[in-house]
Amino acid sequence: MPEEDDAGEDHQGRMNRRTALGAGAAALGGAGVGGAVAAHLSQAASETDLAITNEINANLNNARHLFKITAAEPQQFDGGNLRGATEDNFPVLSGQNGAVYLVRLEVGGIREPHWHPTAWELNYVVSGSAKWTILGTHLDGSYRNDVFEAGQGDLVFAPQGFFHYFENARTDMPLDVLIIFNTSVREGSDDIGIKAALNAIPRDVLATTLGIPASALDAIPTDIAPVVITKRR
């Protein structure tokens, strides 16, 4: 019978059967332990995931990064309403240069012509159709006046400082537009409307500029008020 060395092999390089069986048993035992550990970790991970999910669900209405804009109290106007998320009511936006408004224009509704001196805006048409006008300067020194209609799913960009307005183009349904600003302040703090602009100019100067008699301006309201949503009469 061949002699065995300490490594459990005979001199012909064959492994001792007892050693082989012992190694196999150890391997199987290790696999069993590993499987048990893996199963335990998997169960623990599942329980952790469940706990996290339950915590998120429990705090869904209180999470500092969550704002339910459709549930916000709307500002009501003659031609529609708007709901906003700004640093005033969504503190996480403070210092982030971002604000969002959901605007609804009823049939005949018009967003007063205006411009934002320090902010641009992205307008996403959620539903309905909008007539747009955007007036701005260009490198050749001329004005460029873009007039177009945007429908559901369209995105409209109004550059910082460009004069613009939009209105509900439909006669059978409201217009819903989601507006994103690169400012954290509330709407009205960075708007200059056409009515306020006209009333910031002496009537005789405005009349001279327009080439009309001052009496032709008598019907223009004299208040300097924030930008509003109005309605066709």
C-alpha positions as CSV (number, residue, x, y, z in Angstrom):
1,M,0.0,0.0,0.0
2,P,1.5,3.4,-0.9
3,E,2.7,5.5,2.0
4,E,1.0,8.9,2.7
5,D,2.7,12.1,3.6
6,D,1.4,14.8,6.0
7,A,-0.6,16.6,3.3
8,G,-2.8,13.5,2.9
9,E,-1.5,12.4,-0.5
10,D,0.3,9.2,-1.3
11,H,3.6,9.2,-3.1
12,Q,1.8,8.8,-6.4
13,G,0.0,12.2,-5.9
14,R,-3.3,10.7,-5.0
15,M,-5.4,12.4,-2.3
16,N,-6.3,10.4,0.8
17,R,-10.0,9.5,0.7
18,R,-10.4,10.5,4.4
19,T,-8.9,13.9,3.7
20,A,-11.0,14.4,0.7
21,L,-14.2,13.5,2.5
22,G,-13.2,15.8,5.4
23,A,-12.6,18.7,3.0
24,G,-15.9,18.0,1.2
25,A,-17.7,18.0,4.5
26,A,-16.0,21.2,5.5
27,A,-17.0,22.8,2.2
28,L,-20.6,21.7,2.5
29,G,-20.6,23.0,6.1
30,G,-19.2,26.3,4.9
31,A,-21.8,26.5,2.2
32,G,-24.5,25.8,4.7
33,V,-23.2,28.5,7.0
34,G,-22.8,30.9,4.1
35,G,-26.3,30.2,2.9
36,A,-27.7,30.8,6.4
37,V,-25.9,34.1,6.7
38,A,-27.0,35.2,3.2
39,A,-30.6,34.3,4.1
40,H,-30.4,36.2,7.3
41,L,-28.9,39.3,5.6
42,S,-31.6,39.1,2.9
43,Q,-34.3,39.0,5.5
44,A,-32.7,41.9,7.4
45,A,-32.5,43.9,4.2
46,S,-36.1,43.2,3.4
47,E,-37.1,44.3,6.9
48,T,-35.0,47.4,6.6
49,D,-36.5,48.2,3.2
50,L,-40.0,47.7,4.6
51,A,-39.2,50.0,7.6
52,I,-37.9,52.7,5.2
53,T,-41.0,52.4,3.0
54,N,-43.3,52.6,6.0
55,E,-41.4,55.6,7.3
56,I,-41.7,57.4,4.0
57,N,-45.4,56.6,3.7
58,A,-45.9,57.8,7.3
59,N,-44.1,61.1,6.6
60,L,-45.3,61.6,3.0
61,N,-47.2,64.8,3.9
62,N,-44.5,66.1,6.2
63,A,-41.3,65.5,4.2
64,R,-39.3,68.7,3.8
65,H,-38.6,67.9,0.1
66,L,-42.2,67.3,-0.8
67,F,-44.8,70.0,-1.8
68,K,-48.3,69.1,-2.9
69,I,-48.8,72.0,-5.3
70,T,-52.2,71.0,-6.5
71,A,-53.4,71.1,-2.9
72,A,-52.0,74.6,-2.2
73,E,-54.4,77.4,-1.6
74,P,-54.8,79.2,-4.9
75,Q,-54.7,83.0,-5.6
76,Q,-58.0,83.7,-7.3
77,F,-58.4,86.2,-10.1
78,D,-61.1,87.2,-12.5
79,G,-59.6,85.0,-15.3
80,G,-58.2,82.1,-13.4
81,N,-55.9,81.2,-10.5
82,L,-52.4,80.3,-9.6
83,R,-50.7,78.1,-7.0
84,G,-47.1,78.5,-6.1
85,A,-44.2,76.8,-4.4
86,T,-41.6,79.4,-3.2
87,E,-39.2,79.8,-0.3
88,D,-42.2,81.4,1.6
89,N,-44.2,78.2,1.7
90,F,-41.6,75.6,0.7
91,P,-38.6,76.4,2.8
92,V,-36.3,73.9,1.1
93,L,-36.2,76.3,-1.9
94,S,-34.6,79.0,0.2
95,G,-31.3,80.1,-1.6
96,Q,-31.8,77.5,-4.3
97,N,-32.9,80.0,-7.1
98,G,-36.0,78.1,-7.9
99,A,-39.8,78.5,-7.7
100,V,-42.8,76.8,-9.4
101,Y,-46.3,78.0,-10.2
102,L,-49.3,76.1,-11.5
103,V,-51.4,78.6,-13.5
104,R,-55.0,78.0,-14.6
105,L,-56.6,80.3,-17.1
106,E,-60.3,79.9,-17.6
107,V,-61.9,80.5,-21.0
108,G,-61.1,84.1,-21.9
109,G,-58.3,84.2,-19.3
110,I,-55.2,86.3,-19.9
111,R,-51.9,86.5,-18.1
112,E,-51.2,90.2,-18.0
113,P,-48.3,91.2,-20.3
114,H,-45.2,91.6,-18.1
115,W,-41.5,90.9,-17.8
116,H,-39.1,89.6,-15.1
117,P,-36.0,91.8,-14.6
118,T,-34.0,89.1,-12.8
119,A,-35.5,85.7,-13.8
120,W,-36.2,83.5,-16.8
121,E,-39.0,81.1,-16.9
122,L,-39.9,77.7,-18.4
123,N,-43.5,77.1,-19.1
124,Y,-44.9,73.6,-19.6
125,V,-48.4,73.3,-21.0
126,V,-50.2,70.6,-18.9
127,S,-53.5,70.8,-20.7
128,G,-55.2,73.1,-23.2
129,S,-53.6,75.5,-25.6
130,A,-52.0,78.9,-25.1
131,K,-51.4,81.9,-27.4
132,W,-48.0,83.4,-26.7
133,T,-46.1,86.6,-27.5
134,I,-42.5,87.1,-26.5
135,L,-40.7,90.4,-27.3
136,G,-37.0,90.8,-26.8
137,T,-33.9,92.5,-28.1
138,H,-31.3,90.7,-30.2
139,L,-27.6,91.2,-31.2
140,D,-28.4,93.3,-34.3
141,G,-30.1,95.9,-32.0
142,S,-33.6,95.2,-33.4
143,Y,-36.7,93.9,-31.6
144,R,-37.9,90.4,-32.3
145,N,-41.5,89.6,-31.6
146,D,-42.4,85.9,-31.5
147,V,-46.1,85.1,-31.7
148,F,-47.1,81.4,-31.6
149,E,-49.4,78.9,-30.0
150,A,-48.3,76.1,-27.6
151,G,-50.3,73.0,-27.0
152,Q,-50.4,70.2,-24.4
153,G,-46.9,68.8,-23.8
154,D,-45.1,71.9,-25.2
155,L,-42.4,73.8,-23.4
156,V,-42.0,77.6,-23.8
157,F,-38.9,79.5,-22.6
158,A,-39.2,83.2,-21.8
159,P,-35.7,84.7,-21.3
160,Q,-34.9,87.0,-18.4
161,G,-36.1,90.5,-19.1
162,F,-38.1,89.7,-22.2
163,F,-41.6,91.1,-22.4
164,H,-44.2,88.4,-22.7
165,Y,-47.8,87.3,-22.1
166,F,-50.0,84.2,-22.7
167,E,-53.7,83.6,-22.9
168,N,-56.1,80.7,-23.1
169,A,-56.5,79.9,-26.8
170,R,-59.4,77.5,-26.3
171,T,-63.1,78.4,-26.0
172,D,-64.1,75.0,-24.6
173,M,-61.7,74.3,-21.7
174,P,-59.3,75.8,-19.2
175,L,-55.6,76.2,-19.8
176,D,-53.1,74.7,-17.2
177,V,-49.5,75.8,-17.3
178,L,-46.7,74.8,-15.0
179,I,-44.1,77.6,-14.7
180,I,-40.5,77.1,-13.4
181,F,-38.5,80.2,-12.4
182,N,-34.8,80.5,-11.6
183,T,-35.7,82.6,-8.5
184,S,-36.9,81.5,-5.1
185,V,-39.1,84.6,-4.4
186,R,-42.8,84.6,-4.8
187,E,-44.6,85.7,-7.9
188,G,-45.1,89.5,-7.9
189,S,-41.7,90.2,-6.4
190,D,-40.0,90.0,-9.7
191,D,-42.8,91.0,-12.1
192,I,-43.3,94.3,-13.9
193,G,-46.7,94.4,-15.6
194,I,-47.8,96.6,-18.5
195,K,-50.5,98.4,-16.4
196,A,-47.9,99.4,-13.7
197,A,-45.4,100.4,-16.4
198,L,-47.9,102.6,-18.2
199,N,-48.9,104.3,-14.9
200,A,-45.3,104.9,-13.9
201,I,-45.1,107.3,-16.9
202,P,-46.6,110.8,-16.8
203,R,-49.7,110.8,-19.0
204,D,-48.5,113.6,-21.2
205,V,-45.1,111.8,-21.8
206,L,-47.0,108.6,-22.6
207,A,-49.3,110.4,-24.9
208,T,-46.5,112.1,-26.7
209,T,-44.6,108.8,-27.0
210,L,-47.7,107.1,-28.5
211,G,-48.5,110.1,-30.7
212,I,-52.0,110.5,-29.3
213,P,-53.8,113.1,-27.3
214,A,-53.6,112.8,-23.5
215,S,-57.3,112.5,-23.3
216,A,-57.1,109.2,-25.1
217,L,-55.5,107.7,-22.0
218,D,-58.2,108.7,-19.6
219,A,-59.7,105.2,-19.5
220,I,-56.5,103.6,-18.4
221,P,-56.7,102.7,-14.7
222,T,-54.3,104.8,-12.6
223,D,-53.2,102.2,-10.0
224,I,-49.8,100.6,-10.0
225,A,-50.6,97.0,-9.0
226,P,-48.9,93.6,-9.3
227,V,-49.3,91.4,-12.4
228,V,-52.7,89.8,-12.5
229,I,-54.7,87.2,-14.4
230,T,-57.5,89.0,-16.2
231,K,-60.3,88.0,-18.6
232,R,-61.6,89.2,-21.9
233,R,-64.7,91.3,-21.6
